[in-house]
């Protein structure tokens, strides 16, 4: 299997995406795949989509792409405000008809999941293998055996997801291993696992550096990358329709 960089939850944070792309290239990644939510929350959705179109092998449909396409169902008021503003950016007349159409086409063509069989059964989703777009799989769900059993019924070998912005490895036996528990590496064993790759643009695990993973078919390596948070916050501060909270949380990694 080629060395695959797996990113997720960029959330219109171009500074973070640019830093991660530079890092994964230094690490020798052969390709990049994205687990969704290229857009939402942040200040540069169009730039992030254009870079995703250029750099990613494929991009899974995230709930924020789904919300921009079909409506923000079940979103809290702050997230909905960001979705509504983001949707308006895709309609800007100043962007030109060809660019607008290409971006909408990119969103509309996103698959809800991708499966690959080489060298092992690998699934890529945004939320969970059971509900690829919307279901949250939190670290604390290891305390809910019924949920874990129901989700792992849909896993063949290993699945990669995002959505919660909390990196780590969930095992079928009901453990959640933080990246630091294994020195930021996890070697595949016989047990089924779901690997959350964390978030590029809005980490929520108390670490404000971007998170992504590298996978060679046998070992998952977690990477953290510092980026210019102040630049992103400054851009968000200029956009009245983006709630201030969405910018300030970037500093805290929450």
Buried (B, 14 or more C-beta within 10 A) or exposed (E): BEBBBBBBBBBBBBBBBBBBBEBBEEEEBEBBBBBBBBBBBBBBBBBBBBBBBEBBEBBBBBBBBBBBBEEBEEBEEBBBBBBBBBBEBBEEEEBEEEBBEBBBEBBEEBBBBBEBEEEEBBBBBBBBBBBBBBBEBBBEBBEEEEBBEBBBEBBEBBBBBBBBBBBBBBBBEBBBBBBEEBEBEBEBEEEBBBBBBBBBBBBBBEBBBBBBBBBBBEEBBBBBBEBEBEBBBEBBEEBEEBBEEBBEBBEEBB
